[in-house]
Amino acid sequence: MQKDRAFFERLYKRFNKRGLVTPDPLQFLYQYPHIKDRELAALLGACFAYGNVKQIIKNLNKIFALMPQGPHAFITTHSAKDFHKTFAGFKYRFTTGQELCALLINLKTLLAQYGTLENCFLESYSPQDPTVLPALRAFAAKLRRGGEIHSLVPDPQKTSALKRLNLFLRWVVRQDEVDPGGWQKVSPSQLLVPLDVHMHRLGRMLGLTRRNQADMNTALEITRALARFSPQDPIKYDFCLTRFGIRDDMNYKDLPGAAQ
């Protein structure tokens, strides 16, 4: 079914609501008013955004409970030895405590070098690039340094849509009732849709793509299609679209009714 801008704007107005966030890793970001904590919470939340959403929330609750002073203070004031002690025995699906600690060690190093994750990202970012993809790939490579990080950050040189990192960018760059934002120098017009199974299915349903693979080329195609309706903020519709199929009370079959 081909849809026009009015359809997507009605969806955004009706469903882009804070009250529809839960269950979503995004819900954890609201408890951190300072961007130095929020960007780290966003990255950890996005990295673990794979699997059943209820298990994702349960897992993140455990992780953030072990960082009572906030992610920034925890990461910058603790040592690698502390990380391994804190997360001894940790396991979430494919992710071991060893891998989580490797990511935390990398984050500590990056914060010492750049001050913030935003500064780290900006090192490879250009406002002239059509999308954030070049900077995103460079950022992912920095997060993966050391070779022990496999399940949390995908290899940026492969065909992956980098869904979780694009989700992270949506959360920290965009700012509205749902996305808390905080980064000031990356343009929302360059963001890419966080392509998961829900968005891929909806993209095909709504005529945004005909591609069968949920890879980076499909993410780029869907983003370009959405940019026809909102060139300055093409992924503003991501949250309201992906509520269908994620929330128990919002099913794909109800989507056409949202256009009424």
N, C-alpha and C positions, 0 to 999 in steps of 0.2 A: 504494500500500500504506500503510495507516494503521499507525503505530507508537506504542508507549506509552513511558512514562518509562524503564522497565527496558531497552528496546532502546537508547535513547540513552546510558544510563549504562554499558551493556556496551561500546558503541563507545568512549566516553570512556576507560574503564578500559583497554581493549585497545590503542587507537591514539593516545592523547594522550601520545606518547613523544618525548623529545628525539632519539632515534635515527632518527625518521621525518621530521625537519624538512627535511634536505637532499633535493632542491634547493628552496630557498625563501629569499627575501630576509631572512626572519627570522634566518637563520643568522649574519648579520653582527652582529646585536645582542649576541650572547654575548661578543664580544671587547671590549665596552665596559662595565666594571664600574660606572662613574659615570653617573648619570642625565643629567647635563649633556651627555655625549657620546651616550648611548644614545637620548635623545629625538630628537636631530638625525639620528642614523643611522637611526632608525626612520622619520622623516619622509622622508628621502631614499630609503630602501629602498622605502617604500610608494609614493612618487611615481613611481618607475621600475618599479613592478610591473605592467607591461603588456607583452604580447607573449609570445614563447616563453621559458619559465622558464630554460632554459640560457643564452640570450642576456642575460636580465635579470641573472643571476649574474655572467656575464662582464663586463657593463657596470659593475655595482656594484663588482666587484673593482678595476677601473681607477679608478673615482672615489675609493674609500676608500684606495687605494694612494697617491693624491696628497694625502692628509690624514694623514701619518704620525704626527702628534702628537694626532690625534683630530679629529673634526668641530668640536667647540666651539672649540678653539684655532685651528684653521684659519680658521673663519668670523669669529671675533672679533678676530683679530690681522692679518688681511689686508684689503686695500682692494679696491674694485671693479676697479681696474686690475690688481691681482694676480689676481683671479678670472678676468678675461678672458685674462690671459697664461697662467694654468695650464690653462685649458680651451679654448685656441685650437684650432680644428679639431675640437672635440668634436661628435659626432653619434650619437644613438641613435634609430632609427626616426623619429618625428615631432619629436623634441626636439633642438634645436640648442644649441650652446655658449652662444649669446646668451640663450636662455631659461633654461638652467641657472644662468648667472651672475645673471640677473634674480632668480631665486628665492634664491640665496645672498645677494644684496644685501638683499632683503626680510628674510631670516632675521637678518642682521647688525643691521638696524634694529630688528627686534622684540626681539632679545636685549638691545640697548642700552636699549630702552624698558621691557621687562618683566622682564629678568633670565633668565627661562626660558620655554620654549614652554608649559609648564604654566600659569604665571601669565598668559600671553597668552590661553590657552584659558579660564581661569577667569573672565576679565573678563566674559564673556557666559554663563557657566554658572550654572544654578540647580539645586540638589538637588531642587526641587519639580517640575521639568519631567518629563514622562513618559519622555522620551528625551533624548539629547544633541543632537538635531537642531538646535535653535536656536543652541546654542553652536558646533556644527560648521559651520553655515553662516556664522556671523560669523568664525570662525577661517579658513575657506577664503577669505573675502573679503579678510582681511588678508594672507594668503599671496599673493594675486593682484594686489595693489596695483601699479600701474604699467602694467597692460594688456599686458605682454609674455609673460605666463605662460598658456599655453593647454593644452598637452598634459600638463603635470605636475600641475596642480590644476584640476579641472573647475569650471565656473560653478555656484556653489551655489544660484543662483536658478532653475536649470532642473530638469528631472525626473530628473537623474542620481541613481543610488543612492549616489554618493560612496563607491564601494567602497574605493578606495585610502586615503582618509582614515579610513574606519571600520576598515580593517585596521591603520592606524597606531594608532588608539585602542585596539584590542584588544591590541596588543603592549605599549603603555606603561601601560595601566590594569590589565589582568588580570595575575595572577601565579600561575603553577603550573609544572609541569615544562617546559612549552613556552613560554609567554608570560612574559618576564622582568619585566614591570611596571616600577614606579618612581614613577609618579604616585600621589599619596596622597589627593587630594580629589575625584576623579571616581568615582562609584559604578558598578561593573560591571553593576548592574541596569538602567542607562540606556543601555548600549551597543547599537548596531545591528549586525546581521549584515553583514559585508562581502560584498555580493552580486555574484558574478561568474557566468560561464557555468556553472561547476561547481556552485556552490551553488544556482543557479536550477534546474538540471536535477534535482538531488537534492531540492530543495524540492518540486518537482512529483511526483517519484517517491514521496516519503514522505508526501504528502498535507499538506504544510505550506502550500502555496499552489496555486491553480488559475490564477493570472494568467500571461499569455503574455509580458508585457513585464518585462525585468529593470530596473525603475526603482525610485525611492524608495518608492512605495506597496507594491511587492512586498517590498522589504527590510523595511519596517515589518510587513507581514503575516507573513513568515517569522519575524521576531523575536518577534512576539506569540505565534505558535504554539510556538516553542521555550521561551518564558517559562512556558508551562503545565507544563513539565517541570523548569525551573530558574529560578524567578522572580527570584532574587537574582543570577543570572549566566547569562542566556539564551544568550549566544553562546559558552559554554564548549565547545559541540559543534562549533563552526565548523571548527577545525583537523582533528579526526578525520574529519569528514565529507568535507572537501575534499581529503583525501589521495587519495581515490578519484577517478581521472581526472587527477590531477596527477603522482603517482609512477608510473613505468613498471611497478612490481610490484604496483600496487593498482588494479584495474579496477572500474568500476561493477557489473559482473556478479557481483563477489565480495561486494558489500555485504550482500545477504541472509544470507550465511553468517556474517557478523559477529554476527548475533543468536543464533547457536547457543550 
